Amino acid sequence: MKGKNVIIPLPILEYIISATTMTYLLYRYEFVITAGYIWYIKGPEEKIIVDTGGKAESLVRLGIFSRQLQTPREALSRVGITPEEIDKVIITHLHLDHAEYMNLFPNAEIIVQKDELLFAKNPHPIQYFAYAPVQPLLGKVKLRVIDGDAEIADGISVMKTPGHTPGTQSVIVKTEKGDVIITGFCCIKRNFEPPEAVKHIMPVIAPGYHIDLREAYENVLKVKRKANIIVPNHDREYIGVEKIP
């Protein structure tokens, strides 16, 4: 099964943000359109998704121009399944745009890192608003709390990549074209392709939104070195993509 896994991007929302939200201190005068996804992994016997997406209205309340592309139920109908059929949900981190629909998966095991769960329950003020809509859901779902790297299913594992948040985890999917890594930290393709003027010093760019800048940078670099194919989790280019790889 390891070589037969593919990832199907299911876009949930899109929003316009300052580019520096993704790329620390660079492209500061630009705005970019980004997207939030559910990533359905086709291949394992179990039905597994990465993240649940979030609600555009919650982002709008934070002053972020957003629009809902579809609900998780509508998105999953594309692959012929319902939220009730999902067995496992891997949450990269508990920010609202990645986890706000957790309660739509009543039969799923919700997999989160221990450090992420602890922080989400009592976040630092600088990230409070990103967690606030998710906090009431934490007691209403079936949580599986892990601590560090772990195998989730045949050919699917998580790698702890903190810095963006204390318990960010990225997802490694073994495919016929090698290891595809869905980033857990919020980023776009530019994070892995710095401009010519800086790439000889910085081969990657840290996420603009972070709790520990140096740790965030090192984990972007770790993903770049380890992955055969990188999937930056907020890059809009996956809207309309049928499958990865």
Rosetta blueprint (number, residue, H / E / L):
1 M L
2 K L
3 G L
4 K E
5 N L
6 V E
7 I E
8 I E
9 P E
10 L E
11 P E
12 I E
13 L E
14 E E
15 Y E
16 I E
17 I E
18 S E
19 A H
20 T H
21 T H
22 M L
23 T L
24 Y L
25 L L
26 L L
27 Y L
28 R L
29 Y L
30 E L
31 F E
32 V E
33 I E
34 T E
35 A E
36 G E
37 Y E
38 I E
39 W E
40 Y E
41 I E
42 K E
43 G L
44 P L
45 E L
46 E L
47 K L
48 I E
49 I E
50 V E
51 D L
52 T L
53 G L
54 G L
55 K L
56 A H
57 E H
58 S H
59 L H
60 V H
61 R H
62 L L
63 G L
64 I L
65 F E
66 S E
67 R E
68 Q E
69 L L
70 Q L
71 T L
72 P H
73 R H
74 E H
75 A H
76 L H
77 S H
78 R L
79 V L
80 G L
81 I L
82 T L
83 P H
84 E H
85 E H
86 I L
87 D L
88 K E
89 V E
90 I E
91 I L
92 T L
93 H L
94 L L
95 H L
96 L H
97 D H
98 H H
99 A H
100 E L
101 Y L
102 M H
103 N H
104 L H
105 F L
106 P L
107 N L
108 A L
109 E E
110 I E
111 I E
112 V E
113 Q E
114 K H
115 D H
116 E H
117 L H
118 L H
119 F H
120 A H
121 K H
122 N L
123 P L
124 H L
125 P H
126 I H
127 Q H
128 Y H
129 F H
130 A H
131 Y H
132 A L
133 P L
134 V L
135 Q H
136 P H
137 L H
138 L L
139 G L
140 K L
141 V L
142 K E
143 L E
144 R E
145 V E
146 I E
147 D L
148 G L
149 D L
150 A E
151 E E
152 I E
153 A E
154 D L
155 G L
156 I E
157 S E
158 V E
159 M E
160 K E
161 T L
162 P L
163 G L
164 H L
165 T L
166 P L
167 G L
168 T L
169 Q E
170 S E
171 V E
172 I E
173 V E
174 K E
175 T E
176 E L
177 K L
178 G E
179 D E
180 V E
181 I E
182 I E
183 T L
184 G L
185 F L
186 C L
187 C L
188 I L
189 K H
190 R H
191 N H
192 F H
193 E L
194 P L
195 P L
196 E H
197 A H
198 V H
199 K H
200 H L
201 I L
202 M L
203 P L
204 V L
205 I L
206 A L
207 P L
208 G L
209 Y L
210 H L
211 I L
212 D L
213 L H
214 R H
215 E H
216 A H
217 Y H
218 E H
219 N H
220 V H
221 L H
222 K H
223 V H
224 K H
225 R H
226 K H
227 A L
228 N L
229 I E
230 I E
231 V E
232 P L
233 N L
234 H L
235 D L
236 R H
237 E H
238 Y H
239 I L
240 G L
241 V L
242 E L
243 K L
244 I E
245 P L
